[in-house]
Amino acid sequence: MAVQKMPPRTVPEAAVALGISIHTVRSWIAQHRIGYLKLGRAVRIPQAEIDRILRESAVPAAPHRALAGAKPRTA
């Protein structure tokens, strides 16, 4: 089975995929915080960049106090 590559996304599509505003994506492009392709006047965001941002922005959950052996609080 062949793995299909996602084509690069437009700025609005990247914003939706990341759950942020179009303005933020354009700001990140200007600051070089996100990689992009410049095809003439068109700007496209590679799927690999979207995946990288999501991966690097993930914050692991803290262990739950009850699971860590701590006594539950009483009011």
N, CA and C of each residue as an Amber inpcrd file, in Angstrom:
protein
   225
   0.8400000  -1.1690000   0.0000000   0.0000000   0.0000000   0.0000000
   0.8920000   1.2400000   0.0000000   0.6440000   2.1790000  -0.8860000
   1.4330000   3.3950000  -0.9840000   0.9180000   4.4300000   0.0130000
   1.8560000   5.1010000   0.6470000   1.4990000   6.1650000   1.5820000
   1.3420000   7.4480000   0.7840000   0.1720000   8.0740000   0.9110000
  -0.0590000   9.3110000   0.1890000   0.4490000  10.4900000   1.0030000
   1.1820000  11.3690000   0.3580000   1.6660000  12.5760000   1.0010000
   0.6020000  13.6500000   0.8830000   0.4170000  14.3860000   1.9640000
  -0.5080000  15.5090000   1.9260000   0.1500000  16.6500000   1.1560000
  -0.5820000  17.2890000   0.2650000   0.0020000  18.4510000  -0.4020000
   0.1570000  19.5940000   0.5920000   1.0650000  20.5200000   0.3350000
   1.2190000  21.6600000   1.2400000  -0.1090000  22.4030000   1.3900000
  -0.3370000  22.9470000   2.5720000  -1.6130000  23.6070000   2.8680000
  -1.5060000  25.1130000   2.7040000  -2.6360000  25.7100000   2.3930000
  -2.7090000  27.1600000   2.3480000  -2.6440000  27.6860000   3.7780000
  -2.4440000  28.9810000   3.9180000  -2.3860000  29.5740000   5.2540000
  -3.6930000  29.3410000   6.0150000  -4.8640000  29.5750000   5.4250000
  -6.1000000  29.3000000   6.1660000  -6.2550000  27.8190000   6.5500000
  -5.8540000  26.9130000   5.6710000  -5.9410000  25.4860000   5.9850000
  -4.9930000  25.1220000   7.1260000  -3.7870000  25.6920000   7.1160000
  -2.8240000  25.4390000   8.1920000  -3.3560000  25.9840000   9.5120000
  -3.9860000  27.1550000   9.4710000  -4.5480000  27.7440000  10.6860000
  -5.6210000  26.8380000  11.2870000  -6.4750000  26.2860000  10.4550000
  -7.5150000  25.3710000  10.9350000  -6.8800000  24.1140000  11.5160000
  -5.8920000  23.5580000  10.8280000  -5.2310000  22.3370000  11.2950000
  -4.5420000  22.5520000  12.6440000  -4.0210000  23.7560000  12.8750000
  -3.3270000  24.0600000  14.1180000  -4.2580000  24.6160000  15.1900000
  -5.4640000  24.9910000  14.7960000  -6.4180000  25.5500000  15.7480000
  -6.0510000  26.9660000  16.1770000  -5.4360000  27.7280000  15.2860000
  -5.0470000  29.0990000  15.5700000  -5.5690000  30.0020000  14.4640000
  -5.3900000  31.3000000  14.6240000  -5.9010000  32.2400000  13.6290000
  -4.9670000  32.3390000  12.4210000  -5.5340000  32.8000000  11.3290000
  -4.7520000  33.0470000  10.1170000  -3.6880000  34.0970000  10.4170000
  -4.0490000  35.1030000  11.1940000  -3.1030000  36.1560000  11.5560000
  -1.8770000  35.5710000  12.2680000  -2.0970000  34.6110000  13.1660000
  -0.9870000  33.9910000  13.8920000  -0.0730000  33.2270000  12.9380000
  -0.6550000  32.4870000  12.0020000   0.1600000  31.7510000  11.0250000
   0.9930000  32.7310000  10.2110000   0.3810000  33.8070000   9.7540000
   1.1300000  34.8030000   8.9630000   2.2330000  35.4530000   9.8090000
   1.9610000  35.6890000  11.0770000   2.9550000  36.2500000  11.9800000
   4.1270000  35.2840000  12.1520000   3.8280000  33.9960000  12.3450000
   4.8740000  32.9790000  12.4840000   5.7230000  32.8910000  11.2200000
   5.0870000  33.0400000  10.0540000   5.8260000  33.0230000   8.7940000
   6.8030000  34.1970000   8.7670000   6.3280000  35.3910000   9.1290000
   7.1700000  36.5880000   9.1230000   8.3340000  36.4550000  10.1110000
   8.0910000  35.7500000  11.2290000   9.1260000  35.5620000  12.2510000
   9.9990000  34.3340000  11.9810000   9.6970000  33.6060000  10.9280000
  10.3950000  32.3610000  10.5750000  10.2640000  31.3070000  11.6820000
   9.1300000  31.3020000  12.3780000   8.8670000  30.2860000  13.4030000
   8.2630000  29.0300000  12.7900000   7.7930000  29.1340000  11.5400000
   7.2170000  27.9930000  10.8330000   7.7960000  27.9860000   9.4230000
   8.1680000  26.8030000   8.9670000   8.6960000  26.6870000   7.6150000
   7.5770000  26.8110000   6.6000000   7.8930000  27.3420000   5.4480000
   6.8790000  27.5180000   4.4150000   7.5090000  27.4370000   3.0380000
   6.6590000  27.2800000   2.0520000   7.0790000  27.2650000   0.6530000
   6.5440000  28.5260000  -0.0030000   7.3620000  29.1520000  -0.7880000
   6.9400000  30.3360000  -1.5260000   6.9210000  29.9540000  -2.9930000
   5.7400000  29.8480000  -3.5630000   5.5570000  29.4590000  -4.9580000
   4.9830000  30.6620000  -5.7000000   5.8710000  31.4770000  -6.2460000
   5.4100000  32.7390000  -6.8250000   4.9050000  33.6100000  -5.6910000
   3.6490000  34.0130000  -5.7640000   3.0470000  34.8040000  -4.6860000
   2.3500000  33.9290000  -3.6570000   2.1990000  32.6560000  -3.9670000
   1.4750000  31.7370000  -3.0810000   2.3890000  31.2420000  -1.9600000
   1.8420000  31.2040000  -0.7490000   2.5550000  30.6750000   0.4100000
   1.8650000  29.3840000   0.8240000   2.6360000  28.3350000   1.0050000
   2.0890000  27.0430000   1.4090000   2.8840000  26.5210000   2.6020000
   2.1800000  25.8190000   3.4930000   2.7910000  25.2420000   4.6870000
   2.8530000  23.7300000   4.5010000   4.0440000  23.1340000   4.5260000
   4.1440000  21.6770000   4.3980000   3.5020000  20.9850000   5.6040000
   2.8940000  19.8430000   5.3660000   2.2740000  19.0680000   6.4400000
   3.2930000  18.7060000   7.5110000   4.5350000  18.4730000   7.1150000
   5.5850000  18.1340000   8.0810000   5.7840000  19.2610000   9.0930000
   5.6390000  20.5120000   8.6690000   5.7690000  21.6460000   9.5840000
   4.6020000  21.6920000  10.5630000   3.4070000  21.4180000  10.0800000
   2.2320000  21.3820000  10.9540000   2.4050000  20.2800000  11.9910000
   2.8500000  19.1120000  11.5470000   3.0830000  17.9900000  12.4660000
   4.1610000  18.3370000  13.4920000   5.2270000  19.0070000  13.0550000
   6.3120000  19.3910000  13.9580000   5.8260000  20.3380000  15.0470000
   5.0530000  21.3200000  14.6620000   4.5520000  22.2830000  15.6460000
   3.6460000  21.5980000  16.6480000   2.7640000  20.7340000  16.1700000
   1.8730000  20.0170000  17.0830000   2.6670000  19.1190000  18.0250000
   3.6830000  18.4520000  17.5010000   4.4980000  17.5530000  18.3140000
   5.3000000  18.3280000  19.3620000   5.9320000  19.4120000  18.9510000
   6.7730000  20.1880000  19.8590000   5.9750000  21.0100000  20.8630000
   4.7090000  21.2640000  20.5750000   3.8830000  22.0770000  21.4700000
   3.1380000  21.2420000  22.4950000   3.1870000  19.9380000  22.3640000
   2.4550000  19.0590000  23.2790000   3.0660000  19.1190000  24.6700000
   2.2110000  19.2650000  25.6650000   2.6360000  19.2740000  27.0640000
   2.0930000  18.0000000  27.6970000   2.9760000  17.1510000  28.2460000
   2.4900000  15.9030000  28.8250000   1.6410000  16.1730000  30.0690000
   0.6840000  15.3050000  30.2900000  -0.1790000  15.4380000  31.4580000
   0.5990000  15.0970000  32.7160000   0.2840000  15.8100000  33.7890000
   0.8970000  15.5240000  35.0850000   0.2140000  14.2990000  35.6750000
   0.9340000  13.5040000  36.4440000   0.2970000  12.3390000  37.0520000
  -0.8070000  12.7940000  38.0070000  -1.8780000  12.0670000  38.0170000
  -3.0120000  12.3800000  38.8740000  -2.6290000  12.0870000  40.3180000
  -2.9830000  12.9750000  41.2340000  -2.5680000  12.8250000  42.6320000
  -3.0600000  11.5140000  43.2260000  -4.2970000  11.1300000  42.9470000
  -4.8400000   9.9040000  43.5330000  -4.0900000   8.6790000  43.0010000
  -3.6530000   8.7400000  41.7680000  -2.9210000   7.6280000  41.1860000
  -1.4820000   7.5720000  41.7060000  -0.9570000   8.7140000  42.1520000
   0.4240000   8.7780000  42.6110000   0.5610000   8.3810000  44.0740000
  -0.5380000   7.9730000  44.6920000  -0.4800000   7.5120000  46.0720000
  -0.7380000   8.5980000  47.1080000  -1.0740000   9.7970000  46.6750000
  -1.3500000  10.8780000  47.6090000  -2.7300000  10.6910000  48.2270000
  -2.8740000  11.1780000  49.4490000  -4.1720000  11.0830000  50.1240000
  -5.1080000  12.1160000  49.5350000  -6.3830000  11.7720000  49.3260000
  -7.3200000  12.7440000  48.7900000  -7.5740000  13.8530000  49.8090000
  -7.8060000  15.0570000  49.3190000  -8.0940000  16.1950000  50.1920000
  -9.4820000  16.0760000  50.8000000  -9.6150000  16.5520000  51.9990000
 -10.9320000  16.6110000  52.6150000 -11.2750000  18.0740000  52.8520000
 -12.5410000  18.3740000  52.7200000 -12.9650000  19.7700000  52.8380000
 -13.1310000  20.2160000  54.2450000
